[in-house]
Amino acid sequence: MKPLQKLADLYVQNNDFKNYLKYLLVMDKISQFNHNRKINIGTQYSKNGEMETAEKYYAEAINIVKN
């Protein structure tokens, strides 16, 4: 998981948000219970104007924290 996170971090540092989101989603498929990642994914979708998808990820983050 660490190599994927390093790639995601590199993309965000270089303002390549498309690939940043891509790697966040890859990591989310591997480990679905990281609420911080869900928030980051929601934030990226929000920035892309995809509010319904963003809200879905925000809700998943809330559910993870509640449980």
C-alpha positions in Angstrom: 0.0 0.0 0.0 2.9 2.4 0.8 4.1 2.5 -2.8 0.7 3.4 -4.1 0.4 6.1 -1.4 3.8 7.5 -2.5 2.6 7.6 -6.1 -0.6 9.4 -5.1 1.4 11.9 -3.0 3.7 12.6 -5.9 0.8 13.3 -8.2 -0.8 15.7 -5.8 2.4 17.5 -5.3 2.7 18.0 -9.0 -0.9 19.1 -9.3 -1.9 16.0 -11.3 -5.2 15.6 -9.7 -6.5 13.1 -12.3 -3.9 10.6 -11.4 -4.1 11.4 -7.7 -7.7 10.4 -7.8 -6.9 7.3 -9.8 -4.5 6.1 -7.2 -6.8 7.0 -4.3 -9.5 4.8 -6.0 -7.0 1.9 -6.5 -6.1 2.1 -2.8 -9.8 2.3 -1.9 -10.5 -1.0 -3.7 -7.7 -2.6 -1.7 -8.6 -1.2 1.7 -12.1 0.2 1.9 -12.1 1.3 5.6 -9.8 4.3 5.5 -12.0 7.3 6.3 -9.3 9.9 5.5 -8.9 8.4 2.0 -12.7 8.5 1.5 -12.6 12.2 2.5 -9.8 12.8 0.0 -11.7 11.0 -2.7 -14.8 13.0 -2.0 -12.8 16.3 -2.1 -11.4 15.5 -5.5 -14.8 14.6 -6.9 -16.1 17.8 -5.3 -13.4 19.9 -7.0 -14.4 18.2 -10.3 -18.0 19.3 -9.8 -19.2 15.7 -9.2 -21.1 16.5 -6.0 -23.3 13.3 -5.9 -20.2 11.1 -6.1 -18.4 13.3 -3.5 -21.3 13.0 -1.1 -21.3 9.3 -1.5 -17.6 9.1 -0.4 -18.2 11.6 2.5 -21.1 9.4 3.7 -18.9 6.4 3.5 -16.3 8.2 5.6 -18.9 9.1 8.2 -20.1 5.5 8.4 -16.6 4.2 8.9 -16.0 6.6 11.8 -19.4 5.7 13.4 -18.6 2.0 13.3 
